[in-house]
């Protein structure tokens, strides 16, 4: 498996963003933290669209986006999500690992995101859900889970 900071065979960083990341640009941008996270998400997506990094699409994300009740927000989120270039289909290995991850008080959808990221050997899983990030840090995962604004700052400052 690829470790934190390692690249895929083409040298690209593989990024898994959970549903809250895709929704962040459409949240209340008057909040400084939300606006900062939104800008980070949009920058990350832009870099993926430009071929710098690879973004993962998954059955779990598809299901969560399909559940959005607001049709306008759903359309906007889907447009951002269309930048994904790698697809991961749910399978028994992912489901079983997700069940194990729930022992760390990780919610079912979040555990499926983390299990999917592990399965595809993502370099990073990004989320704006601080409870998920804290719980995932205790889950003995080989995929780091962090906030998109924090990760992007680290990458931009370490890239020089």
Number of C-alpha atoms within 10 A of each C-alpha: 12 17 13 16 14 16 17 14 7 8 11 17 21 26 24 30 29 24 23 17 24 24 21 22 21 14 13 12 15 8 9 10 13 18 18 16 22 24 17 22 26 17 15 22 24 15 15 21 17 11 13 15 21 27 25 24 22 21 16 19 22 13 12 15 20 13 11 14 9 8 11 10 15 17 14 14 21 16 11 18 22 13 19 19 15 14 12 16 12 16 11 8 11 22 16 12 17 22 16 14 24 18 12 17 15 22 17 14 17 22 25 25 25 31 24 28 28 22 18 19 21 28 25 27 24 25 25 25 15 12 12 19 19 14 17 23 15 11 18 10 14 18 25 20 26 22 20 25 22 13 17 18 12 11 11 9 9 8 7 5
